[in-house]
Amino acid sequence: MAVRASVGWAAMLLFLLLTRGVGALRIARDLLFLVPLGLVGVGAFYLLYFFTVRESTVGTAPVLLYSSPAFVVLLARAFLKETLGLLRVLALGLTFGGIFLVVSGYALSALEVSPLVFATGLLSGLTYGLYSIFGNPVAGRLEPAVILSYALGIGSVLLMLAVIHTALAFGLYTAGLRSLDAGQAAIVATVEPVVAGAAGIALLGEELTAPKLAGAVLVLAGAALAQVRLRKASR
């Protein structure tokens, strides 16, 4: 587990050294954010999420994980002073409703979990959301590769990370934090289960039902709506 995580970190660190040099790693003043970013936003998140996946059904883990945007929006309001307008609340409602339909959450038998799994699932959503909260303050002054190098390096102490998909996914998400609010980025990231569902239909021959299609539309609509900024709110 730790070996694979270290390889992912080493690959990102090598890229950073080759493109930016050693000087890019001198960020002592930002360790206050980078340490919890790696420990909580990467390490603890994966431990909690994969435990939830192992102990629950396929449909349960995504539903609990994507409580994340709600945590992000509320925490961003409290600590980052981001606006919480009607459009953002509506975007959250659309994405939650869409995910519920995409993973067939209306089939109660697919969502039966123990209190422990329910708790770890919600905590995976919270820790996933905290990546945005800890990453946002440093995203404006540090390169995404720098942030990711520290996050993966610190997070690798706790868990196994695959080299390509983890580095690329978190790298793109971190880059997105430079131009999006934390709440916006978290809502847009909910397109993940839609992509996973589309891949299942295309590659595994899974059935495309009307609720899944409606859910996908709601998620995409919520992600699009999250990009709308009210001029009054930005003043």
C-alpha positions in Angstrom: 0.0 0.0 0.0 2.6 2.6 1.1 5.0 1.5 -1.7 2.5 2.2 -4.5 1.6 5.6 -2.8 5.3 6.5 -2.7 5.7 5.7 -6.4 2.9 8.1 -7.2 4.5 10.8 -5.0 7.9 10.1 -6.5 6.6 10.5 -10.1 5.0 13.9 -9.3 8.1 15.0 -7.4 10.3 14.1 -10.3 8.0 16.0 -12.7 8.2 19.1 -10.4 12.0 19.0 -10.0 12.5 18.7 -13.8 10.1 21.5 -14.7 10.4 23.9 -11.7 13.6 23.0 -9.8 14.3 22.6 -6.1 13.2 26.1 -5.3 9.6 25.3 -5.9 9.6 23.0 -2.8 10.4 25.9 -0.4 6.9 26.6 1.0 7.4 26.6 4.8 4.6 29.1 5.4 2.0 26.9 3.6 2.7 23.7 5.5 -0.2 24.7 7.8 -2.5 23.9 4.9 -0.5 21.2 3.0 -0.1 18.9 6.0 -3.8 18.5 6.7 -4.4 18.5 2.9 -2.3 15.3 2.6 -3.3 13.6 5.8 -7.0 14.3 5.7 -7.9 15.2 2.1 -5.9 12.4 0.5 -4.9 9.8 3.1 -7.9 9.6 5.5 -10.3 10.0 2.5 -9.1 6.9 0.7 -8.9 4.8 3.8 -12.5 5.7 4.7 -13.9 5.5 1.2 -12.4 2.1 0.4 -13.5 0.7 3.7 -17.1 1.9 2.9 -16.9 0.3 -0.6 -15.7 -3.0 0.9 -18.3 -3.1 3.6 -21.3 -1.8 1.7 -23.0 -2.2 -1.7 -21.9 -0.6 -4.9 -24.7 2.0 -4.7 -24.2 3.0 -1.1 -20.6 4.3 -1.2 -21.1 6.9 -4.0 -24.3 8.2 -2.3 -22.5 8.7 1.0 -19.3 10.1 -0.6 -21.2 12.8 -2.5 -22.4 14.3 0.6 -19.1 16.1 0.1 -20.4 19.1 -1.8 -22.8 19.9 1.1 -19.8 19.8 3.5 -17.7 21.9 1.2 -20.3 24.6 0.6 -21.1 24.9 4.3 -17.4 24.9 5.4 -16.4 27.3 2.6 -19.1 29.6 3.8 -17.9 29.4 7.3 -14.1 29.6 6.8 -13.5 30.9 3.3 -16.4 33.4 3.3 -17.7 32.2 0.0 -21.3 33.2 -0.9 -24.1 30.7 -0.4 -26.8 31.9 -2.9 -30.0 30.4 -4.2 -28.3 29.1 -7.3 -25.7 27.2 -5.4 -28.3 25.6 -3.1 -30.3 24.7 -6.3 -27.2 23.2 -7.8 -26.6 21.1 -4.7 -30.2 19.8 -4.9 -29.9 18.9 -8.5 -26.6 17.0 -8.1 -27.9 15.1 -5.0 -31.1 14.2 -6.7 -29.2 13.1 -9.8 -26.7 11.0 -8.0 -29.5 9.3 -6.0 -31.1 8.3 -9.3 -27.9 7.3 -11.1 -26.9 4.8 -8.3 -30.5 3.6 -7.9 -30.8 5.0 -4.4 -34.6 4.5 -4.6 -34.0 0.8 -4.2 -33.8 0.7 -0.5 -32.3 -2.8 -0.4 -29.2 -1.5 -2.2 -28.6 1.1 0.5 -28.9 -1.0 3.7 -25.8 -0.3 5.8 -24.6 -0.7 9.4 -24.2 2.4 11.5 -20.4 2.1 11.2 -20.5 2.0 7.4 -22.9 4.9 7.3 -20.5 6.9 9.5 -17.4 6.0 7.5 -19.3 6.9 4.3 -20.2 10.3 5.6 -16.7 10.8 6.9 -15.3 10.0 3.4 -17.5 12.7 2.0 -16.3 15.1 4.7 -12.6 14.3 4.2 -13.0 14.5 0.4 -14.6 17.9 0.8 -11.8 19.1 3.1 -9.4 18.7 0.2 -11.1 21.8 -1.3 -11.1 23.7 2.0 -7.4 23.1 2.7 -6.4 23.4 -0.9 -8.2 26.6 -1.8 -6.1 29.0 0.3 -2.8 27.9 -1.3 -4.1 27.2 -4.8 -3.7 30.9 -5.8 0.0 31.1 -4.9 1.4 27.6 -5.4 1.6 25.6 -8.6 -0.8 22.6 -8.7 2.3 20.3 -9.0 3.7 21.7 -5.8 0.5 21.2 -3.9 0.0 17.7 -5.2 3.6 16.7 -4.5 3.1 17.5 -0.8 -0.4 16.2 -0.6 0.6 12.8 -2.1 3.8 12.6 -0.2 2.1 13.2 3.2 -1.0 11.2 2.3 1.2 8.2 1.2 1.9 7.5 4.8 -1.7 6.4 5.2 -2.7 4.6 2.1 -2.1 3.1 -1.3 -2.5 5.4 -4.3 -2.3 4.3 -7.9 0.2 6.4 -9.9 -1.7 7.6 -12.9 -5.4 7.9 -12.0 -4.7 9.5 -8.6 -2.1 12.0 -9.7 -4.1 13.0 -12.7 -7.4 13.3 -11.0 -6.2 15.3 -8.0 -3.9 17.3 -10.3 -6.8 18.4 -12.5 -9.0 19.1 -9.5 -6.2 21.1 -7.8 -5.7 23.1 -11.0 -9.5 23.8 -11.1 -9.3 25.3 -7.6 -7.3 28.2 -9.1 -10.2 29.4 -11.1 -13.2 28.0 -9.2 -14.6 28.5 -5.7 -14.2 25.5 -3.5 -18.0 25.0 -3.6 -18.1 25.2 -7.3 -15.3 22.7 -7.8 -16.9 20.2 -5.4 -20.3 20.4 -7.2 -18.6 20.0 -10.7 -16.7 17.0 -9.4 -20.0 15.1 -8.9 -20.0 14.3 -12.6 -17.8 11.4 -11.6 -20.6 8.9 -11.0 -22.2 10.0 -14.3 -18.9 9.2 -16.2 -18.7 5.9 -14.3 -22.2 5.0 -15.2 -21.7 5.8 -18.8 -18.5 3.7 -18.9 -20.5 0.8 -17.3 -23.1 1.0 -20.0 -20.6 1.3 -22.8 -18.0 -1.2 -21.7 -19.9 -3.6 -19.4 -23.3 -3.7 -21.0 -25.1 -2.3 -18.0 -28.7 -1.3 -18.5 -29.6 2.3 -19.2 -32.8 3.0 -17.2 -34.9 6.1 -17.3 -34.1 7.1 -13.7 -30.3 6.8 -14.4 -30.7 8.9 -17.5 -32.7 11.5 -15.6 -30.2 11.5 -12.8 -27.3 12.1 -15.2 -29.1 15.1 -16.6 -29.7 16.5 -13.1 -26.0 16.1 -12.2 -24.8 17.8 -15.4 -27.4 20.5 -14.9 -26.2 21.1 -11.3 -22.6 21.2 -12.4 -23.4 23.7 -15.1 -25.5 25.8 -12.7 -22.6 25.9 -10.2 -20.6 27.9 -12.8 -23.1 30.7 -12.8 -22.0 33.7 -10.7 -24.5 36.3 -9.6 -23.1 39.7 -10.2 -24.6 41.0 -7.0 -23.0 38.2 -4.9 -19.6 38.9 -6.3 -19.7 42.6 -5.4 
